[in-house]
Amino acid sequence: MDARTNDPGPGRRNRPRRTPKGRQVDPTALDEVRALLIDRPRRRDLLIEHLHLIQDKYGHLSAGHLAALAQEMRLALAEVYEVATFYAHFDVVKEGETPPPAVTVRVCDSLSCAMAGAERLLRELPGKLGRDVRVVRAPCMGACDRAPICAVGHAQVMRATTDAVAAAVAQRAHAHAYPTPNDFEGYRRGGGYALLQACLSGSRSRDDIIKAVSDAGLRGLGGAGFPTGRKWTLVRAEPAPRLMAVNADEGEPGTFKDRYYLEQDPHRFIEGMLIAAWVVEAPEIYIYIRDEYPEVRLLLADEIARVEQAGLASHARIHLRRGAGAYICGEESAMIESIEGKRGLPRHRPPYVAQVGLFGRPTLEQNVETLYWVRDIVEKGAAWFTSHGRRERKGLRSFSVSGRVKKPGVVLAPAGVTARELIEEYCGGMAEGHSFKGYLPGGASGGILPATMADLPLDFGTLEQYGCFVGSHAVVILSDKDDMKAVALNLMKFFEDESCGQCTPCRVGTEKAAELMATGPWDEALLQELSDAMRDASICGLGQAAPNPLLSVLKYFPGELKTPLGTW
């Protein structure tokens, strides 16, 4: 520049810009995105829903589509990209990269499926299906009682074999709404929604409903076990408007009870949900359901529409939101973030979700099974619920039982039942050729106990002194055919894969633990030190509980530490 004349001279700044700053949006990609969105709102909280539309249509998320979606939603491309890359079920394809094949087969390699032959499927399927089909590992799909499980696209193949999966690929299998045996009309004939109508008409008071669930001792049955009546009271005390979020994202390996109840009796859950929303005066309900349950999601969409058409949800608008493959979103604050269209990163607390939850409003967060019991408890009375129980425990508990038993499945048993009783009274005994060796009392994060401790009552507060907990009541039975080091390693790899990455103790700790567990004799002192760091410094329950299986093996199965690592 000439300082005397203020003339910028002939440099590049003097030339007009040919295009605007940033990535340019391809007109064709923009037209394609608009054709999918049609008249859907462009709100930020619908970002994940809109990403699903593109993924379902094209089988991946191209750079052009992401840029077009960002422009259409008036978001920074970085915001769209960070959300799309956070979730396992979105395939982001950068410029110049080759898109994945049109068909993807996901093979569950979590514990129950690993014991049932998942590794064999992972070896055999690529050769059987050919290059035009992508075969990938996937975490628990919530059908552990029918292991091993594969998903062809979104359609699940139960008790999968290579031939069955190949047939599903050839038939271009896709998900349909689950044919529930208890649809809206059948549920109404059995007295369904009479309690809800009594609430809406004023025949029942909110305090009466809270007292009934409190007297019954109903607790959150997703893992934490917080008293339901107390939670409702706390949320009601917060200023309006209040919201409600339902956690149907059970991703804990070994857990499938919520899926079972949604399939078999969806309206008992829906009525309980609508009653809870009425109690806390929440005009909006958000149901967050895992993407691995497409049949259930379609079922719920159909049945909720019937409820709305009947005028039974006039007090609360229901939103059905679809997860995208992230176990961490089972944590309540991470689920809230995901519903808002963001990455599922757990929030620091306080404030708690009951105070500052969805969209900054006080939010009632509940598990599916908790809401499922509301109608029966209120109609039959708290005494009916508390009349069940063993060993001074009261109530009913739903256990997801899988692994080495003859009859895996959802077991409804009295609170205080033991693992040995579950096996012998409800599951037909151990599978042929297997001897009872140990069990997971509470899914992947609940630790591992030996068969010599199978007479402990499985309920809240009974296992913590042994370094375990009952959590979501997912019981996986292990036998003499299972190496406990391999069991713990399988679980640690799950946590490594599912860590959200927000905090270093969990992100790095799970990776280092899995590496140490997979090679050579275990360094007990180092693994203990690493576990302590993860438990003390991780932000949320994932990192805090991830060492539990490892520590259980160190404590209860020391004789296996010097033997070679087993396989299935």
Backbone hydrogen bonds, N-H to C=O, Kabsch-Sander energy under -0.5 kcal/mol:
donor,donor_aa,acceptor,acceptor_aa,energy
2,D,7,D,-2.1
3,A,1,M,-0.8
5,T,2,D,-0.8
6,N,2,D,-2.1
7,D,2,D,-0.8
11,G,8,P,-0.6
14,N,11,G,-1.4
15,R,12,R,-1.5
30,L,26,D,-2.3
31,D,27,P,-2.4
32,E,28,T,-2.2
33,V,29,A,-2.3
34,R,30,L,-2.5
35,A,31,D,-1.9
36,L,32,E,-1.2
37,L,33,V,-2.5
38,I,34,R,-2.5
40,R,37,L,-2.9
46,L,43,R,-1.5
47,L,44,R,-1.9
50,H,46,L,-2.4
51,L,47,L,-2.3
52,H,48,I,-2.1
53,L,49,E,-1.5
54,I,50,H,-1.6
55,Q,51,L,-2.7
56,D,52,H,-3.1
57,K,53,L,-1.7
58,Y,54,I,-2.8
59,G,55,Q,-2.2
61,L,91,D,-3.6
62,S,60,H,-0.6
63,A,93,V,-1.0
66,L,62,S,-2.3
67,A,63,A,-2.2
68,A,64,G,-2.2
69,L,65,H,-2.7
70,A,66,L,-2.3
71,Q,67,A,-2.0
72,E,68,A,-2.6
73,M,69,L,-2.3
74,R,70,A,-0.6
74,R,71,Q,-0.7
75,L,70,A,-2.7
79,E,76,A,-0.7
80,V,76,A,-1.6
81,Y,77,L,-2.8
82,E,78,A,-2.5
83,V,79,E,-1.5
84,A,80,V,-2.4
85,T,81,Y,-2.3
86,F,82,E,-0.5
86,F,83,V,-0.9
87,Y,83,V,-1.0
88,A,325,G,-1.8
89,H,324,A,-2.5
90,F,87,Y,-1.4
91,D,89,H,-0.5
92,V,90,F,-0.8
93,V,61,L,-2.9
93,V,91,D,-0.5
94,K,92,V,-0.6
97,E,94,K,-2.1
103,V,132,D,-0.8
105,V,134,R,-3.7
106,R,104,T,-0.6
106,R,151,A,-2.7
107,V,105,V,-0.5
107,V,136,V,-2.8
108,C,106,R,-0.6
108,C,149,I,-2.3
109,D,138,A,-2.4
114,A,110,S,-2.9
115,M,111,L,-2.5
116,A,112,S,-0.9
117,G,114,A,-1.0
118,A,113,C,-1.9
121,L,117,G,-1.6
122,L,118,A,-2.4
123,R,119,E,-1.6
124,E,120,R,-2.3
125,L,121,L,-2.8
128,K,124,E,-1.7
129,L,125,L,-3.0
130,G,126,P,-1.8
133,V,130,G,-1.2
134,R,103,V,-2.6
136,V,105,V,-2.5
136,V,134,R,-0.5
138,A,107,V,-2.1
146,R,143,A,-2.2
147,A,144,C,-1.0
150,C,157,V,-1.7
151,A,106,R,-2.6
152,V,150,C,-0.5
152,V,155,A,-3.1
153,G,104,T,-2.8
153,G,151,A,-0.9
154,H,152,V,-0.7
155,A,152,V,-2.1
156,Q,154,H,-0.6
157,V,150,C,-3.6
158,M,156,Q,-0.6
159,R,146,R,-3.1
160,A,148,P,-3.0
160,A,157,V,-0.5
165,V,161,T,-2.4
166,A,162,T,-2.3
167,A,163,D,-2.3
168,A,164,A,-2.0
169,V,165,V,-2.3
170,A,166,A,-2.4
171,Q,167,A,-2.0
172,R,169,V,-1.2
173,A,168,A,-2.4
178,Y,295,E,-1.9
180,T,178,Y,-1.9
187,Y,183,D,-2.5
188,R,184,F,-2.2
189,R,185,E,-2.0
190,G,186,G,-1.1
191,G,188,R,-1.8
192,G,187,Y,-2.4
194,A,191,G,-1.4
197,Q,193,Y,-2.2
198,A,194,A,-2.0
199,C,195,L,-2.0
200,L,196,L,-2.7
201,S,197,Q,-2.1
202,G,198,A,-0.6
202,G,199,C,-0.9
203,S,198,A,-1.5
204,R,198,A,-1.5
209,I,205,S,-1.7
210,I,206,R,-2.3
211,K,207,D,-2.4
212,A,208,D,-2.0
213,V,209,I,-2.1
214,S,210,I,-2.1
215,D,211,K,-2.9
216,A,212,A,-1.6
217,G,214,S,-1.0
218,L,213,V,-2.1
220,G,226,F,-2.0
223,G,220,G,-0.5
225,G,220,G,-0.9
228,T,218,L,-2.5
229,G,218,L,-0.5
231,K,227,P,-1.9
232,W,228,T,-2.6
233,T,229,G,-2.0
234,L,230,R,-2.5
235,V,231,K,-2.5
236,R,232,W,-2.4
237,A,233,T,-1.3
238,E,235,V,-1.5
242,R,281,E,-0.7
243,L,362,P,-2.7
244,M,284,E,-1.7
245,A,364,L,-3.0
246,V,286,Y,-3.1
247,N,245,A,-0.5
247,N,366,Q,-3.2
248,A,246,V,-1.0
248,A,288,Y,-2.5
251,G,249,D,-1.0
255,T,252,E,-2.4
260,Y,256,F,-1.8
261,Y,257,K,-2.3
262,L,258,D,-2.4
263,E,259,R,-2.2
264,Q,260,Y,-2.6
265,D,261,Y,-2.3
267,H,182,N,-0.5
268,R,265,D,-0.9
269,F,265,D,-1.0
270,I,266,P,-2.4
271,E,267,H,-2.9
272,G,268,R,-1.6
273,M,269,F,-2.5
274,L,270,I,-2.5
275,I,271,E,-2.3
276,A,272,G,-2.3
277,A,273,M,-2.3
278,W,274,L,-1.8
279,V,275,I,-2.4
280,V,276,A,-2.1
281,E,277,A,-0.5
282,A,277,A,-2.7
285,I,317,R,-3.0
286,Y,244,M,-2.4
287,I,285,I,-0.5
287,I,319,H,-3.2
288,Y,246,V,-2.7
288,Y,286,Y,-0.6
289,I,287,I,-0.7
289,I,321,R,-2.6
290,R,248,A,-1.9
293,Y,290,R,-1.7
297,R,293,Y,-2.3
298,L,294,P,-2.4
299,L,295,E,-1.9
300,L,296,V,-3.0
301,A,297,R,-2.3
302,D,298,L,-1.9
303,E,299,L,-2.6
304,I,300,L,-3.0
305,A,301,A,-1.6
306,R,302,D,-1.4
307,V,303,E,-1.9
308,E,304,I,-2.5
309,Q,305,A,-2.4
310,A,306,R,-1.5
311,G,308,E,-1.7
312,L,307,V,-2.0
314,S,311,G,-0.6
316,A,313,A,-1.1
317,R,283,P,-2.8
319,H,285,I,-3.2
321,R,287,I,-3.4
321,R,319,H,-0.6
323,G,289,I,-2.9
329,C,326,A,-1.7
330,G,327,Y,-2.3
331,E,328,I,-2.0
335,M,331,E,-2.5
336,I,332,E,-1.9
337,E,333,S,-2.0
338,S,334,A,-2.1
339,I,335,M,-2.6
340,E,336,I,-1.6
341,G,338,S,-2.0
342,K,337,E,-2.1
345,L,343,R,-2.1
355,Q,352,Y,-1.7
356,V,352,Y,-3.2
357,G,361,R,-2.7
360,G,357,G,-1.9
361,R,358,L,-2.7
363,T,353,V,-1.7
364,L,243,L,-2.6
365,E,363,T,-0.7
366,Q,245,A,-2.1
366,Q,364,L,-0.5
368,V,247,N,-1.0
371,L,367,N,-1.6
372,Y,368,V,-1.8
373,W,369,E,-1.2
373,W,370,T,-0.6
374,V,371,L,-1.1
375,R,371,L,-0.5
377,I,373,W,-2.3
378,V,374,V,-2.3
379,E,375,R,-2.8
380,K,376,D,-2.6
381,G,377,I,-1.4
384,W,381,G,-0.7
385,F,381,G,-1.2
386,T,382,A,-2.6
387,S,383,A,-1.0
388,H,385,F,-1.2
390,R,415,A,-2.9
393,R,390,R,-1.4
395,G,388,H,-2.9
397,R,413,A,-2.9
399,F,397,R,-0.6
399,F,411,V,-3.1
400,S,473,H,-2.2
401,V,399,F,-0.8
401,V,409,G,-2.5
402,S,400,S,-0.5
402,S,475,V,-2.1
404,R,477,I,-2.2
405,V,403,G,-1.7
406,K,427,C,-0.6
406,K,429,G,-2.4
407,K,427,C,-2.1
409,G,401,V,-2.2
411,V,399,F,-3.0
413,A,397,R,-2.7
413,A,411,V,-0.7
415,A,395,G,-2.6
416,G,458,L,-0.8
417,V,414,P,-1.6
419,A,456,L,-0.5
420,R,454,A,-2.2
422,L,418,T,-2.1
423,I,419,A,-2.2
424,E,420,R,-2.5
425,E,421,E,-2.9
426,Y,421,E,-0.8
426,Y,422,L,-1.2
427,C,422,L,-1.3
429,G,423,I,-2.8
431,A,404,R,-1.7
434,H,431,A,-2.0
437,K,478,L,-2.2
438,G,478,L,-1.3
439,Y,449,L,-2.5
440,L,476,V,-2.4
442,G,443,G,-0.5
443,G,474,A,-2.8
444,A,253,P,-0.7
446,G,443,G,-1.1
449,L,439,Y,-2.7
451,A,437,K,-2.2
453,M,450,P,-2.1
454,A,451,A,-1.6
456,L,453,M,-0.8
458,L,417,V,-3.0
459,D,457,P,-1.2
462,T,459,D,-1.7
466,Y,463,L,-1.8
467,G,464,E,-1.9
468,C,463,L,-1.9
469,F,446,G,-1.4
473,H,470,V,-2.6
474,A,470,V,-0.5
475,V,400,S,-2.5
475,V,473,H,-0.8
476,V,440,L,-1.4
476,V,474,A,-0.6
477,I,402,S,-2.6
477,I,475,V,-0.5
478,L,438,G,-3.0
480,D,435,S,-1.4
482,D,479,S,-2.0
484,M,482,D,-0.6
487,V,483,D,-2.0
488,A,484,M,-2.5
489,L,485,K,-2.3
490,N,486,A,-2.4
491,L,487,V,-1.9
492,M,488,A,-2.4
493,K,489,L,-2.5
494,F,490,N,-1.5
495,F,491,L,-2.0
496,E,492,M,-2.5
497,D,493,K,-2.4
498,E,494,F,-2.1
499,S,495,F,-1.4
507,R,503,C,-2.5
508,V,504,T,-2.5
509,G,504,T,-1.0
509,G,505,P,-0.7
510,T,506,C,-2.1
511,E,507,R,-0.8
512,K,508,V,-2.7
513,A,509,G,-2.6
514,A,510,T,-2.3
515,E,511,E,-1.9
516,L,512,K,-2.5
517,M,513,A,-2.5
518,A,514,A,-1.4
519,T,515,E,-0.7
522,W,561,L,-0.7
524,E,522,W,-1.1
527,L,523,D,-2.6
528,Q,524,E,-2.3
529,E,525,A,-2.1
530,L,526,L,-2.5
531,S,527,L,-2.3
532,D,528,Q,-2.2
533,A,529,E,-1.9
534,M,530,L,-2.1
535,R,531,S,-2.6
536,D,532,D,-2.3
537,A,533,A,-1.9
538,S,534,M,-1.5
544,Q,540,C,-1.6
545,A,541,G,-2.3
546,A,542,L,-1.6
548,N,545,A,-2.1
551,L,547,P,-2.9
552,S,548,N,-2.2
553,V,549,P,-1.9
554,L,550,L,-2.0
555,K,551,L,-2.0
556,Y,552,S,-3.3
557,F,553,V,-1.8
560,E,557,F,-1.7
561,L,558,P,-1.4
563,T,560,E,-1.0
